[in-house]
Amino acid sequence: MKCPNCGESLPSLLCPNCKAEIPDKSHYCCWCGHPIEIEEKNEFQERVPCGDGSCIGTINEEGICTICKRPCDPAEQAA
């Protein structure tokens, strides 16, 4: 699918009903109106909370809490 203004390629998918090319992440087909099911990843569910019971931070890629800067104990993550 190409942008009608600049001609650049846009991410797209095929409608499961009419097989027309539609913009990526569309909720409905712009040709036939068929609803499109999109499986979106919920990043909130992948967050690891800080092991300190009074902190509201999450553990970053380095294994450190984003709020209290406490290192994460791997045993706390397994629980």
Rosetta blueprint (number, residue, H / E / L):
1 M L
2 K E
3 C L
4 P L
5 N L
6 C L
7 G L
8 E L
9 S E
10 L L
11 P L
12 S E
13 L E
14 L E
15 C L
16 P L
17 N L
18 C L
19 K L
20 A L
21 E E
22 I E
23 P E
24 D L
25 K L
26 S L
27 H L
28 Y E
29 C L
30 C L
31 W L
32 C L
33 G L
34 H L
35 P E
36 I L
37 E L
38 I L
39 E L
40 E L
41 K L
42 N L
43 E H
44 F H
45 Q H
46 E H
47 R L
48 V L
49 P E
50 C L
51 G L
52 D L
53 G L
54 S L
55 C L
56 I L
57 G L
58 T E
59 I E
60 N L
61 E L
62 E L
63 G L
64 I E
65 C E
66 T L
67 I L
68 C L
69 K L
70 R L
71 P E
72 C L
73 D L
74 P H
75 A H
76 E H
77 Q H
78 A H
79 A L
